[in-house]
Amino acid sequence: MVGDARRATLAISNFLRQHDLVQVQWVTLSSGKPGTPQRDGLRHRESYRSVQDPNQSGLPFVVDGLLVIVGGGAVDVPLLKWLSAQGARLVGADSGGDAIMEAGLVPDAIIGDLDSISDPEGWPEATRVFHIGEQITTDFEKSLYSTRAPVTVALGMTGRRFDHTLSAISAATRFARERRIILSDEHDVALAMSGPFAFRLPKGERVSIYPLAPIDFVHSEGLLYPLDGLHLEQGGLIGTSNESLTESIEIEPADDTPWLLIVEKSHLPALLSALRR
């Protein structure tokens, strides 16, 4: 009985209700090593609210236009430079700040627990550094809940480590109802969003629609395999490897359940143009 009690105390049921989504996590207490989350649900919710307080430490960091959040994964430097040239504001998620500097650019802000960045103190005067000590979330999610922007492109959040890719998708899912988040890897871009969307791209291009949660679609236009009346969910029917029949694509889900639109990276400018409209 004592052993059972000890094991029971190491399991924490952490119910996180955000944007009408409930996520259940069964986790163990961490060892406290750097980079190892100590998943304390109550502390997470308290720190989440306090960081979002606009009167605390200059947060949230508000961007009117395009925001780029850079992580410690594989970063497409030419794409980063192109986005910067389009007027994007740059935020480094912890060691992502190093990646921005290595590209010859200066981050507007560094956000994270600062356990992996090369020098937390030695940044240009123009760079604002925000230390967030809670260890329930990744630095990407810290950067998301500490910023406000209508459109966010995330670089260096996928690839290299599969668990990092999954955690980035999970973080994007949490915020898909309130902002448009584009994850970029070596080949594709994935737009996490909710609600209907229309965009343009050439005929014959791969268009994948992936359910982040069980979702019903009412109608689509311009796709080889229409989504009309389809129910998509992980482990069931999914919408990968569809194809554009026309240069104008329209997708209409039944509600605001989050979903992913995945196309080749070369179509990122078209996505950004559609999101600006």
Secondary structure in CASP SS format (residue, H / E / C, confidence):
PFRMAT SS
TARGET T0000
AUTHOR 0000-0000-0000
METHOD secondary structure of the structure
MODEL  1
M C 1.00
V H 1.00
G H 1.00
D H 1.00
A H 1.00
R H 1.00
R H 1.00
A H 1.00
T H 1.00
L C 1.00
A C 1.00
I E 1.00
S E 1.00
N E 1.00
F E 1.00
L E 1.00
R E 1.00
Q E 1.00
H C 1.00
D C 1.00
L E 1.00
V E 1.00
Q E 1.00
V E 1.00
Q E 1.00
W E 1.00
V E 1.00
T C 1.00
L C 1.00
S C 1.00
S C 1.00
G C 1.00
K C 1.00
P C 1.00
G C 1.00
T C 1.00
P C 1.00
Q C 1.00
R C 1.00
D C 1.00
G H 1.00
L H 1.00
R H 1.00
H H 1.00
R H 1.00
E H 1.00
S H 1.00
Y H 1.00
R H 1.00
S H 1.00
V H 1.00
Q H 1.00
D C 1.00
P C 1.00
N C 1.00
Q E 1.00
S C 1.00
G C 1.00
L E 1.00
P C 1.00
F E 1.00
V E 1.00
V C 1.00
D C 1.00
G C 1.00
L E 1.00
L E 1.00
V E 1.00
I E 1.00
V E 1.00
G C 1.00
G C 1.00
G C 1.00
A C 1.00
V C 1.00
D C 1.00
V H 1.00
P H 1.00
L H 1.00
L H 1.00
K H 1.00
W H 1.00
L H 1.00
S H 1.00
A H 1.00
Q C 1.00
G C 1.00
A C 1.00
R E 1.00
L E 1.00
V E 1.00
G E 1.00
A E 1.00
D C 1.00
S C 1.00
G H 1.00
G H 1.00
D H 1.00
A H 1.00
I H 1.00
M H 1.00
E H 1.00
A C 1.00
G C 1.00
L C 1.00
V C 1.00
P C 1.00
D C 1.00
A E 1.00
I E 1.00
I E 1.00
G E 1.00
D C 1.00
L C 1.00
D C 1.00
S C 1.00
I C 1.00
S C 1.00
D C 1.00
P C 1.00
E C 1.00
G C 1.00
W C 1.00
P C 1.00
E C 1.00
A C 1.00
T C 1.00
R E 1.00
V E 1.00
F E 1.00
H E 1.00
I C 1.00
G C 1.00
E C 1.00
Q C 1.00
I C 1.00
T C 1.00
T C 1.00
D H 1.00
F H 1.00
E H 1.00
K H 1.00
S H 1.00
L H 1.00
Y H 1.00
S C 1.00
T E 1.00
R E 1.00
A C 1.00
P C 1.00
V E 1.00
T E 1.00
V E 1.00
A E 1.00
L E 1.00
G C 1.00
M C 1.00
T C 1.00
G C 1.00
R C 1.00
R C 1.00
F H 1.00
D H 1.00
H H 1.00
T H 1.00
L H 1.00
S H 1.00
A H 1.00
I H 1.00
S H 1.00
A H 1.00
A H 1.00
T H 1.00
R H 1.00
F H 1.00
A C 1.00
R C 1.00
E C 1.00
R C 1.00
R E 1.00
I E 1.00
I E 1.00
L E 1.00
S E 1.00
D C 1.00
E C 1.00
H C 1.00
D E 1.00
V E 1.00
A E 1.00
L E 1.00
A E 1.00
M E 1.00
S C 1.00
G C 1.00
P C 1.00
F E 1.00
A E 1.00
F E 1.00
R E 1.00
L C 1.00
P C 1.00
K C 1.00
G C 1.00
E C 1.00
R E 1.00
V E 1.00
S E 1.00
I E 1.00
Y E 1.00
P E 1.00
L C 1.00
A C 1.00
P C 1.00
I E 1.00
D E 1.00
F E 1.00
V E 1.00
H E 1.00
S E 1.00
E E 1.00
G C 1.00
L E 1.00
L C 1.00
Y C 1.00
P C 1.00
L C 1.00
D C 1.00
G C 1.00
L C 1.00
H E 1.00
L E 1.00
E C 1.00
Q C 1.00
G C 1.00
G C 1.00
L C 1.00
I C 1.00
G E 1.00
T E 1.00
S E 1.00
N E 1.00
E E 1.00
S E 1.00
L C 1.00
T C 1.00
E C 1.00
S E 1.00
I E 1.00
E E 1.00
I E 1.00
E E 1.00
P E 1.00
A C 1.00
D C 1.00
D C 1.00
T C 1.00
P C 1.00
W E 1.00
L E 1.00
L E 1.00
I E 1.00
V E 1.00
E E 1.00
K H 1.00
S H 1.00
H H 1.00
L H 1.00
P H 1.00
A H 1.00
L H 1.00
L H 1.00
S H 1.00
A H 1.00
L H 1.00
R H 1.00
R C 1.00
END
